[in-house]
Amino acid sequence: MNKHTNYKRIDLAVVLLANLMNIIIVVIFLLRSMGIQRLQVVGWVWAAFILVLSAVVVVNVRAKRAWWAVVLPFLLAVFLIVEVALDYIAKYDFRSTILLGPYLLLYYVSIMGMIGYSFLTEKKYGFITLVTYFLSQFAAFYSYLKVGHG
């Protein structure tokens, strides 16, 4: 791959994935506010996202793209690995432990990274990702008001 290769499809896949993740989080919090706990299928979706993000990281590393094209999807992949490992494999209630702080830090850093990646891809994609991010935050707040978060 040379420096003139068009990586727009890869970047669009990352932007799409980031927005899809935000929308899934909206659905999770809205379901939670209705008394429905997180669906097991989300673990499989997150696992699929890990595979896509890992492929993106490898392609971007091999292509010697800018640091942000490697680091930002890598951070989200790490977050999703932690999420799948703790929530879906170990089934560990880490949210009521000291691990919650580092977990939330990793979540927000990775999500902010995806917003940045989206803006670096194209300004309009950045704004779309920002909107879906705020929707996820409003859904989390609504869920908190309805049922709390332990």
C-alpha contacts under 8 A as a table, 3 or more apart, distances in Angstrom:
res1	aa1	res2	aa2	distance
1	M	5	T	6.46
1	M	63	A	5.94
2	N	5	T	5.61
2	N	63	A	7.02
3	K	63	A	7.35
3	K	65	R	7.98
6	N	9	R	7.75
7	Y	10	I	5.34
7	Y	11	D	6.23
8	K	11	D	5.02
8	K	12	L	5.94
8	K	121	T	7.72
9	R	12	L	5.02
9	R	13	A	6.10
10	I	13	A	5.10
10	I	14	V	6.41
10	I	56	V	6.75
11	D	14	V	5.14
11	D	15	V	6.25
11	D	118	S	7.88
11	D	121	T	6.31
12	L	15	V	4.97
12	L	16	L	5.94
12	L	121	T	7.64
13	A	16	L	5.05
13	A	17	L	6.01
14	V	17	L	5.03
14	V	18	A	6.11
14	V	53	L	7.31
14	V	56	V	7.85
14	V	73	P	7.41
14	V	114	M	7.91
14	V	118	S	7.90
15	V	18	A	5.11
15	V	19	N	6.27
15	V	114	M	7.24
15	V	117	Y	7.37
15	V	118	S	5.51
15	V	125	Y	7.04
15	V	129	T	7.38
16	L	19	N	5.23
16	L	20	L	6.00
17	L	20	L	4.98
17	L	21	M	6.00
17	L	49	F	7.20
18	A	21	M	5.14
18	A	22	N	6.34
18	A	111	I	7.71
18	A	114	M	6.10
18	A	115	I	7.90
18	A	129	T	7.07
19	N	22	N	5.04
19	N	23	I	6.20
19	N	128	I	7.78
19	N	129	T	5.59
19	N	132	T	6.10
19	N	133	Y	7.65
20	L	23	I	5.07
20	L	24	I	6.11
21	M	24	I	5.06
21	M	25	I	6.21
22	N	25	I	5.07
22	N	26	V	6.34
22	N	132	T	5.65
22	N	133	Y	5.67
22	N	135	L	7.69
22	N	136	S	5.76
23	I	26	V	4.96
23	I	27	V	6.37
23	I	132	T	6.42
23	I	135	L	7.78
23	I	136	S	6.78
24	I	27	V	5.06
24	I	28	I	6.14
25	I	28	I	4.93
25	I	29	F	6.23
25	I	136	S	5.84
26	V	29	F	5.35
26	V	30	L	6.15
26	V	135	L	6.61
26	V	136	S	4.64
26	V	137	Q	7.88
26	V	139	A	5.43
26	V	140	A	7.32
27	V	30	L	5.09
27	V	31	L	6.00
28	I	31	L	5.21
28	I	32	R	6.09
28	I	37	Q	7.82
28	I	38	R	6.08
28	I	39	L	7.94
29	F	32	R	4.88
29	F	33	S	6.17
29	F	136	S	7.92
29	F	139	A	5.63
29	F	140	A	5.56
29	F	142	Y	7.88
29	F	143	S	5.63
30	L	33	S	5.08
30	L	34	M	6.54
30	L	139	A	6.22
30	L	140	A	7.93
30	L	142	Y	7.81
30	L	143	S	6.40
31	L	34	M	5.07
31	L	35	G	6.44
31	L	36	I	5.08
31	L	37	Q	6.82
31	L	38	R	7.62
32	R	35	G	4.97
32	R	36	I	4.91
32	R	37	Q	5.39
32	R	38	R	7.06
32	R	143	S	6.46
32	R	147	V	7.66
33	S	36	I	7.31
33	S	142	Y	7.38
33	S	143	S	4.67
33	S	144	Y	7.73
33	S	146	K	5.66
33	S	147	V	5.92
35	G	147	V	7.89
38	R	42	V	7.41
39	L	42	V	5.81
39	L	43	G	7.94
40	Q	43	G	5.66
40	Q	44	W	7.36
40	Q	88	Y	7.40
41	V	44	W	5.22
41	V	45	V	6.41
42	V	45	V	4.94
42	V	46	W	6.06
43	G	46	W	5.11
43	G	47	A	6.14
43	G	84	V	5.89
43	G	87	D	7.97
43	G	88	Y	5.96
44	W	47	A	4.98
44	W	48	A	6.27
45	V	48	A	5.09
45	V	49	F	6.26
46	W	49	F	4.94
46	W	50	I	6.22
46	W	80	L	6.16
46	W	84	V	6.99
47	A	50	I	5.02
47	A	51	L	6.54
47	A	80	L	7.39
47	A	81	I	7.55
47	A	84	V	7.02
48	A	51	L	5.18
48	A	52	V	6.43
49	F	52	V	5.08
49	F	53	L	6.02
49	F	77	A	7.54
49	F	80	L	7.86
50	I	53	L	5.17
50	I	54	S	5.94
50	I	77	A	5.15
50	I	80	L	6.44
50	I	81	I	6.92
51	L	54	S	5.11
51	L	55	A	6.22
52	V	55	A	5.17
52	V	56	V	6.24
53	L	56	V	4.94
53	L	57	V	6.14
53	L	73	P	5.85
53	L	74	F	6.85
53	L	76	L	7.71
53	L	77	A	5.90
54	S	57	V	5.08
54	S	58	V	6.23
54	S	73	P	7.85
54	S	74	F	7.03
54	S	77	A	6.77
55	A	58	V	5.14
55	A	59	V	6.14
56	V	59	V	5.19
56	V	60	N	6.00
56	V	70	V	7.73
56	V	73	P	7.37
57	V	60	N	5.14
57	V	61	V	5.99
57	V	69	A	7.41
57	V	70	V	5.12
57	V	71	V	7.74
57	V	73	P	6.54
57	V	74	F	6.27
58	V	61	V	5.13
58	V	62	R	6.09
58	V	70	V	7.97
59	V	62	R	5.19
59	V	63	A	6.05
60	N	63	A	5.02
60	N	64	K	6.08
60	N	65	R	5.39
60	N	69	A	6.29
60	N	70	V	5.82
61	V	64	K	5.03
61	V	65	R	6.37
61	V	70	V	6.27
62	R	65	R	7.88
65	R	69	A	6.26
65	R	70	V	7.31
66	A	69	A	5.58
66	A	70	V	7.13
67	W	70	V	5.39
67	W	71	V	5.94
68	W	71	V	5.16
68	W	72	L	5.45
68	W	117	Y	7.01
69	A	72	L	6.18
69	A	73	P	6.88
69	A	117	Y	7.16
70	V	73	P	6.05
70	V	74	F	6.17
71	V	74	F	4.98
71	V	75	L	6.16
72	L	75	L	5.28
72	L	76	L	6.68
72	L	110	S	6.78
72	L	113	G	5.10
72	L	114	M	6.38
72	L	117	Y	6.77
73	P	76	L	5.18
73	P	77	A	6.19
73	P	110	S	7.77
73	P	113	G	7.57
73	P	114	M	7.04
74	F	77	A	5.00
74	F	78	V	6.18
75	L	78	V	5.10
75	L	79	F	6.25
75	L	106	L	7.71
75	L	109	V	7.64
75	L	110	S	5.15
75	L	113	G	7.60
76	L	79	F	5.02
76	L	80	L	6.18
76	L	107	Y	7.68
76	L	110	S	4.74
76	L	111	I	6.94
76	L	113	G	7.80
76	L	114	M	7.60
77	A	80	L	5.11
77	A	81	I	6.11
78	V	81	I	5.05
78	V	82	V	6.25
79	F	82	V	5.17
79	F	83	E	6.14
79	F	103	Y	7.81
79	F	106	L	6.09
79	F	107	Y	6.10
79	F	110	S	6.91
80	L	83	E	4.86
80	L	84	V	6.01
81	I	84	V	5.22
81	I	85	A	5.93
82	V	85	A	5.12
82	V	86	L	5.99
83	E	86	L	5.41
83	E	87	D	5.63
83	E	88	Y	7.45
84	V	87	D	5.39
84	V	88	Y	5.00
84	V	89	I	6.27
85	A	88	Y	5.95
85	A	89	I	4.96
85	A	90	A	5.95
85	A	91	K	7.90
86	L	89	I	6.08
86	L	90	A	5.07
86	L	91	K	5.73
86	L	92	Y	5.39
86	L	93	D	7.74
86	L	94	F	7.23
87	D	90	A	6.23
87	D	91	K	4.62
87	D	92	Y	5.87
87	D	93	D	7.31
88	Y	91	K	5.21
93	D	96	S	6.34
93	D	97	T	7.63
94	F	97	T	5.16
94	F	98	I	7.60
94	F	99	L	5.92
94	F	100	L	6.34
95	R	98	I	7.83
95	R	99	L	6.80
95	R	100	L	4.93
96	S	99	L	7.90
96	S	100	L	6.82
96	S	150	G	7.40
97	T	100	L	5.98
98	I	101	G	6.42
99	L	102	P	5.64
99	L	103	Y	6.07
100	L	103	Y	5.01
100	L	104	L	6.03
101	G	104	L	5.28
101	G	105	L	6.15
102	P	105	L	4.97
102	P	106	L	6.09
103	Y	106	L	5.21
103	Y	107	Y	6.14
104	L	107	Y	4.87
104	L	108	Y	6.09
105	L	108	Y	5.33
105	L	109	V	6.03
106	L	109	V	5.19
106	L	110	S	5.95
107	Y	110	S	5.28
107	Y	111	I	6.08
108	Y	111	I	5.08
108	Y	112	M	5.89
109	V	112	M	5.17
109	V	113	G	6.02
110	S	113	G	4.90
110	S	114	M	6.34
111	I	114	M	5.02
111	I	115	I	6.38
111	I	133	Y	7.89
112	M	115	I	5.01
112	M	116	G	6.21
113	G	116	G	4.96
113	G	117	Y	6.04
114	M	117	Y	4.87
114	M	118	S	6.04
114	M	129	T	7.83
115	I	118	S	5.09
115	I	119	F	6.31
115	I	126	G	5.77
115	I	129	T	5.76
115	I	130	L	6.14
116	G	119	F	5.12
116	G	120	L	6.11
116	G	126	G	6.90
117	Y	120	L	5.05
117	Y	121	T	6.10
117	Y	126	G	7.53
118	S	121	T	5.05
118	S	122	E	6.27
118	S	123	K	7.24
118	S	125	Y	5.29
118	S	126	G	4.35
118	S	129	T	6.70
119	F	122	E	5.14
119	F	123	K	4.68
119	F	124	K	7.19
119	F	125	Y	6.05
119	F	126	G	3.82
119	F	127	F	7.22
120	L	123	K	6.88
120	L	126	G	7.47
121	T	125	Y	7.10
121	T	126	G	7.66
122	E	125	Y	5.38
122	E	126	G	6.45
123	K	126	G	5.04
123	K	127	F	6.51
124	K	127	F	5.18
124	K	128	I	6.28
125	Y	128	I	5.01
125	Y	129	T	6.09
126	G	129	T	5.14
126	G	130	L	6.06
127	F	130	L	4.90
127	F	131	V	6.17
128	I	131	V	5.12
128	I	132	T	6.39
129	T	132	T	5.16
129	T	133	Y	6.04
130	L	133	Y	5.00
130	L	134	F	6.23
131	V	134	F	5.19
131	V	135	L	6.18
132	T	135	L	4.92
132	T	136	S	6.26
133	Y	136	S	5.13
133	Y	137	Q	6.39
134	F	137	Q	4.90
134	F	138	F	6.11
135	L	138	F	5.10
135	L	139	A	6.10
136	S	139	A	5.06
136	S	140	A	6.14
137	Q	140	A	4.99
137	Q	141	F	6.19
138	F	141	F	5.02
138	F	142	Y	6.05
139	A	142	Y	5.01
139	A	143	S	6.04
140	A	143	S	5.09
140	A	144	Y	6.10
141	F	144	Y	4.97
141	F	145	L	6.24
142	Y	145	L	5.13
142	Y	146	K	6.23
143	S	146	K	5.07
143	S	147	V	5.90
143	S	148	G	6.64
143	S	149	H	7.96
144	Y	147	V	5.51
144	Y	148	G	4.09
144	Y	149	H	5.79
145	L	148	G	5.89
